[in-house]
């Protein structure tokens, strides 16, 4: 049959145009995706390039830092090498300085030993001279005593002759001759006594000068003080100010005023002779200390050191026996010393002991207690033993001797040791310098 034209259906007509539009859309989408990817890659590339530049900069900075560190290391190594060189040089200088110091110490020790030997020889010579002066002083004192006795006997005989002349009234010529003879003998005795007194004064002056020089060399010009520590029973109720370790300090009188007595006491303290001695006598007006009678070794130590007694009774009118002063006991004085608990100037000063042969002499007063007077007052309150034997010492001896623990020179704790003790022990003899 004949063909008839087909009618177009909606939706199917124009199919070629619709397919082209979809393809175009896909292309656009693909292009957009590609563009987006290209942009993303570009941004990533830019970011990576920026990061790479930062890495390069950081690398450059690190390399610069490393170069600086290497340079610093080289500098430090150079400084270390320089320090080691300087250290070796310093070590060499130190070794040289130590050798020089050792040589100096050796030279100093040799010099000190030489000076010590020289001082020993010098002091030995002066000690021998002092011994001779002491012996001469003793001899002159004996001669002076003999002259006094001769003078007294002559005066007594003269008085007896006068009495006989008045009673008998005879033998005028003989009596006149005897009277003239007694007058001549009396004049000779007076002249002899005056000469002996003059020589005694010269010897005392020489001993004083030698004592001053020796004390000056050994202990310095002063002022000198001695601290004495005692073993004192506590009494807090009556004496609350007395410490548990009681001491008192004696300020010694000037060396130029009392050279002999001050020098003797300083030497006794420097030799340690007063350690372990004791206060034994409490006569209320004085407190007396010394080696106890049973301490034979201590007494011998004073004697062997020739520091037991003074050569003469030194005294100065400016320093009398006021309260709390210190003086040497005995005639001649030493080694015992006493503390004046009252003013004893009248009793212990010149002409104070009329029973002595040389009553015009006085006890040497060589110091004053300046610290610890409360301790001394406590000493004065200690009890004595009861005595009924009628002697002068009855009731004056302490019930228990008060021990002296130690005596030391203030400020001179490191006084050189007593170099002459051996020599003194070998030669023996008594008497202080």
VOGU-3710 file (C-alpha; in Angstrom, 3 decimals, decimal comma):
1> xxxxxxxxxx> 0,000/0,000/0,000  0,925/3,550/-0,427  3,174/5,037/2,275  1,754/7,627/4,573  3,728/10,271/6,323  4,596/9,529/9,978  3,612/11,971/12,632  6,318/13,090/14,944  6,022/12,170/18,537  6,586/14,628/21,265
11> xxxxxxxxxx> 9,795/14,035/23,019  11,436/12,239/20,230  11,405/14,965/17,660  14,675/17,052/17,434  16,764/14,366/19,219  20,013/15,570/17,659  19,743/19,019/19,210  19,121/17,680/22,715  22,147/15,395/22,603  24,375/18,258/21,643
21> xxxxxxxxxx> 23,286/20,310/24,638  24,155/17,528/27,118  27,524/17,015/25,579  28,151/20,685/25,789  27,272/20,658/29,472  29,576/17,761/30,137  32,345/19,535/28,369  31,800/22,598/30,437  31,810/20,532/33,605  34,934/18,745/32,528
31> xxxxxxxxxx> 36,525/22,056/31,695  35,535/23,451/35,082  36,929/20,403/36,829  40,142/20,614/34,873  40,337/24,339/35,564  39,725/23,713/39,240  42,383/21,034/39,303  44,801/23,311/37,465  44,058/26,086/39,944  44,490/23,689/42,866
41> xxxxxxxxxx> 47,748/22,426/41,398  48,858/25,985/40,826  48,007/26,940/44,395  49,717/23,846/45,709  52,723/24,599/43,566  52,821/28,163/44,842  52,454/26,925/48,427  55,132/24,315/47,915  57,393/26,892/46,295  56,839/29,218/49,242
51> xxxxxxxxxx> 57,539/26,377/51,648  60,603/25,449/49,613  61,843/29,029/49,795  61,307/28,941/53,570  63,241/25,699/53,724  66,016/27,228/51,663  66,040/30,292/53,946  66,070/28,090/57,060  68,844/26,018/55,517  70,779/29,185/54,795
61> xxxxxxxxxx> 70,210/30,395/58,369  71,250/27,010/59,765  74,357/27,005/57,581  75,130/30,527/58,777  74,617/29,423/62,372  76,777/26,371/61,786  79,491/28,555/60,314  79,229/30,816/63,369  79,372/27,802/65,694  82,377/26,443/63,821
71> xxxxxxxxxx> 84,029/29,856/64,049  83,205/30,040/67,773  84,552/26,522/68,202  87,785/27,533/66,544  87,931/30,630/68,749  87,166/28,574/71,868  89,771/26,003/70,915  92,252/28,819/70,402  91,327/30,323/73,765  91,546/26,873/75,393
81> xxxxxxxxxx> 94,997/26,392/73,925  95,940/29,867/75,152  94,487/29,108/78,603  96,385/25,840/78,745  99,548/27,691/77,827  98,861/30,338/80,463  97,982/27,600/82,972  101,280/25,856/82,313  103,061/29,178/82,656  101,155/29,916/85,864
91> xxxxxxxxxx> 101,954/26,427/87,199  105,603/27,033/86,474  105,426/30,399/88,245  103,584/28,789/91,183  106,228/26,087/91,451  108,895/28,762/91,332  107,028/30,820/93,970  106,627/27,750/96,175  110,325/27,020/95,862  111,102/30,640/96,706
101> xxxxxxxxxx> 108,691/30,507/99,680  110,294/27,295/100,874  113,714/28,900/100,554  112,432/31,962/102,434  110,989/29,793/105,207  114,238/27,893/105,449  116,205/31,143/105,564  113,766/32,589/108,110  114,005/29,484/110,313  117,784/29,584/110,099
111> xxxxxxxxxx> 117,716/33,307/110,918  115,354/32,756/113,854  117,465/29,884/115,139  120,533/32,069/114,818  118,822/34,919/116,654  117,563/32,526/119,307  121,076/31,171/119,792  122,413/34,713/119,881  119,763/35,752/122,407  120,503/32,647/124,443
121> xxxxxxxxxx> 124,182/33,478/124,558  123,417/37,123/125,231  120,930/36,331/128,002  123,258/33,733/129,494  125,987/36,362/129,674  123,631/38,812/131,343  122,316/36,092/133,655  125,858/35,369/134,777  126,384/39,083/135,294  123,130/39,264/137,263
131> xxxxxxxxxx> 124,218/36,312/139,377  127,459/38,083/140,126  125,539/41,248/140,962  123,208/39,295/143,235  126,126/37,659/144,971  127,769/41,038/145,384  124,459/42,423/146,663  124,192/39,611/149,221  127,791/40,138/150,275  127,247/43,886/150,629
141> xxxxxxxxxx> 124,045/43,249/152,554  125,914/40,972/154,924  128,658/43,550/155,308  126,032/46,240/155,832  124,375/44,125/158,523  127,779/43,555/160,087  128,458/47,292/159,955  125,108/47,970/161,623  125,931/45,475/164,354  129,420/46,918/164,767
151> xxxxxxxxxx> 127,936/50,372/164,920  125,402/49,253/167,522  128,083/47,472/169,574  130,365/50,503/169,368  127,541/52,782/170,423  126,729/50,427/173,313  130,364/50,256/174,335  130,586/54,036/174,102  127,588/54,381/176,376  129,118/51,807/178,723
161> xxxxxxxxxx> 132,389/53,722/178,712  130,595/56,898/179,587  128,808/55,151/182,436  132,073/53,739/183,726  133,686/57,143/183,439  130,945/58,718/185,470  131,026/56,001/188,165  134,737/55,499/188,733  136,170/58,992/188,111  139,650/57,575/187,776
171> xxxxxxxxxx> 142,217/56,662/185,197  141,312/59,782/183,259  144,130/59,378/180,775  143,224/55,767/179,984  139,533/56,592/179,758  140,281/59,479/177,409  142,459/57,230/175,237  139,785/54,534/175,096  137,141/57,141/174,308  139,160/58,457/171,397
181> xxxxxxxxxx> 139,713/54,889/170,177  135,977/54,172/170,280  135,218/57,376/168,417  137,656/56,458/165,651  136,197/52,961/165,401  132,705/54,434/165,321  133,703/56,837/162,538  135,173/53,966/160,536  132,014/51,921/161,046  129,885/54,854/159,892
191> xxxxxxxxxx> 132,054/55,395/156,817  131,969/51,693/156,017  128,180/51,606/156,383  127,799/54,632/154,104  130,055/53,085/151,444  128,195/49,771/151,615  124,892/51,627/151,311  126,200/53,498/148,253  127,322/50,253/146,610  123,989/48,651/147,441
201> xxxxxxxxxx> 122,175/51,512/145,701  124,389/51,117/142,612  123,710/47,369/142,484  119,967/47,908/142,851  120,008/50,376/139,977  121,960/47,942/137,782  119,625/45,055/138,617  116,632/47,281/137,859  118,093/48,260/134,472  118,878/44,647/133,549
211> xxxxxxxxxx> 115,395/43,536/134,634  113,816/46,307/132,553  115,855/45,388/129,479  115,147/41,657/129,819  111,403/42,212/130,327  111,299/44,623/127,386  112,952/42,084/125,068  110,789/39,145/126,167  107,382/40,686/126,924  107,361/44,070/125,190
221> xxxxxxxxxx> 106,890/47,546/126,684  103,439/46,847/128,164  101,170/47,651/129,818  101,102/44,072/131,082  98,231/42,175/132,695  97,913/38,666/134,116  94,663/36,688/134,360  94,456/34,131/137,195  91,779/31,405/137,166  90,940/29,751/140,490
231> xxxxxxxxxx> 88,900/26,783/141,638  86,309/28,592/143,751  83,286/26,929/145,405  80,084/28,517/144,111  77,831/30,514/146,464  75,003/31,873/144,334  73,062/33,111/147,338  75,727/35,396/148,819  77,795/36,007/145,678  75,493/35,820/142,646
241> xxxxxxxxxx> 77,908/37,787/140,429  80,768/35,268/140,780  80,920/33,248/137,523  81,135/29,466/137,311  84,721/29,748/136,008  86,066/32,506/138,290  89,040/34,617/137,233  90,546/37,916/138,207  92,964/40,147/136,316  96,037/41,875/137,747
251> xxxxxxxxxx> 97,219/44,989/135,915  100,947/45,162/136,583  102,566/48,477/137,421  104,628/50,233/134,705  107,844/48,501/133,809  109,902/51,670/134,199  108,675/52,150/137,776  108,835/48,562/139,126  111,072/46,687/136,627  112,539/44,039/138,939
261> xxxxxxxxxx> 109,321/42,893/140,643  107,201/43,051/137,456  109,822/41,125/135,474  110,033/38,417/138,145  106,240/37,933/138,186  105,999/37,881/134,369  108,728/35,246/134,179  107,028/33,153/136,867  103,762/33,249/134,888  105,493/32,587/131,541
271> xxxxxxxxxx> 107,227/29,541/133,044  103,844/28,229/134,241  105,068/28,149/137,835  101,817/29,457/139,312  99,688/26,722/137,737  98,483/24,288/140,447  99,694/26,517/143,309  97,087/27,673/145,821  95,821/30,430/148,092  96,629/29,122/151,558
281> xxxxxxxxxx> 96,553/32,069/153,986  93,496/34,222/154,707  94,590/36,676/157,367  91,551/38,874/156,597  93,801/41,848/155,781  95,596/39,827/153,069  95,089/36,706/150,935  98,399/34,931/150,311  99,170/32,441/147,536  102,168/30,244/146,869
291> xxxxxxxxxx> 103,394/26,683/146,476  102,154/24,601/149,416  104,801/23,253/151,810  104,263/19,651/150,682  104,706/20,586/147,007  108,457/19,960/146,948  108,648/19,638/143,168  106,828/22,946/142,662  109,085/24,706/145,172  112,122/23,173/143,454
301> xxxxxxxxxx> 110,787/24,371/140,086  110,805/27,985/141,355  114,319/27,521/142,688  115,709/25,717/139,630  114,401/28,477/137,361  115,956/31,014/139,774  112,590/32,758/140,002  111,915/32,197/143,705  112,969/35,500/145,315  113,767/39,093/144,481
311> xxxxxxxxxx> 117,340/40,375/144,662  116,197/43,356/146,735  113,005/44,884/148,128  111,966/47,105/145,230  109,424/49,801/146,103  108,015/52,957/144,488  106,238/55,628/146,471  103,574/56,074/143,764  102,383/52,469/144,210  101,553/51,731/147,811
321> xxxxxxxxxx> 99,659/48,793/149,331  96,095/50,054/148,817  93,115/47,699/148,760  93,099/45,183/145,876  96,802/45,706/145,170  99,232/42,794/144,908  102,656/42,441/146,519  105,418/39,915/147,146  105,579/38,393/150,648  108,762/37,848/152,616
331> xxxxxxxxxx> 112,151/39,480/153,079  113,496/39,161/150,448  110,139/38,910/148,653  108,974/35,822/146,777  107,832/33,491/145,558  104,579/33,954/147,528  102,412/36,932/146,650  99,420/38,371/148,482  96,330/40,457/147,755  95,717/43,420/150,049
341> xxxxxxxxxx> 92,121/43,123/151,273  92,406/46,497/153,066  94,753/49,473/152,813  98,023/48,049/154,200  100,274/50,965/153,263  101,289/51,588/156,872  102,056/47,919/157,636  103,678/46,861/154,364  105,268/50,141/153,295  108,632/51,569/154,409
351> xxxxxxxxxx> 109,263/51,201/158,170  106,097/49,118/158,441  107,830/45,963/159,745  109,890/47,194/162,680  110,890/43,646/163,679  112,926/43,283/160,457  116,664/44,087/160,527  116,234/46,525/157,638  112,940/47,943/158,819  113,217/50,879/156,417
361> xxxxxxxxxx> 112,474/48,516/153,517  108,979/47,713/152,197  107,194/44,838/150,495  107,242/45,234/146,687  103,797/46,245/145,391  103,730/45,331/141,698  100,092/45,338/140,511  96,410/46,132/141,027  93,375/43,903/140,504  91,234/45,617/137,868
371> xxxxxxxxxx> 88,759/42,840/137,014  87,155/40,105/139,111  87,138/41,918/142,438  83,917/40,099/143,286  85,906/36,862/142,962  88,530/38,254/145,358  85,823/39,272/147,827  84,484/35,722/147,630  87,977/34,413/148,389  88,087/36,599/151,479
381> xxxxxxxxxx> 84,937/34,915/152,829  86,376/31,382/152,781  86,625/29,656/156,148  89,899/29,151/157,993  91,049/26,311/160,166  90,681/26,849/163,886  93,999/27,524/165,612  94,739/27,680/169,324  98,521/27,264/169,445  99,055/30,950/170,183
391> xxxxxxxxxx> 101,191/31,553/167,079  100,781/34,536/164,796  99,483/32,265/162,012  96,852/30,593/164,190  93,437/30,778/162,579  94,739/32,297/159,309  95,189/29,110/157,246  92,315/28,236/154,914  90,332/25,155/155,795  90,819/23,977/152,216
401> xxxxxxxxxx> 93,568/25,507/150,020  92,110/27,263/146,997  93,797/25,919/143,869  95,099/28,237/141,153  94,123/26,499/137,916  96,247/28,660/135,658  97,844/32,084/135,297  98,334/33,614/131,853  99,725/36,886/130,471  96,909/38,769/128,724
411> xxxxxxxxxx> 97,575/39,256/125,022  100,788/37,223/125,151  99,435/33,692/125,238  102,065/32,705/122,665  105,068/33,931/124,591  108,204/32,076/123,435  109,020/29,115/125,675  111,419/29,640/128,574  114,671/29,080/126,698  116,858/29,429/129,784
421> xxxxxxxxxx> 115,118/26,878/131,992  117,615/24,110/131,153  120,604/26,339/131,726  119,109/27,618/134,960  118,442/24,089/136,132  121,985/23,072/135,363  123,588/25,945/137,275  121,033/26,014/140,136  120,713/28,915/142,548  117,870/31,177/143,667
431> xxx> 116,750/34,702/143,124  114,623/36,333/140,482  115,937/38,389/137,630
//
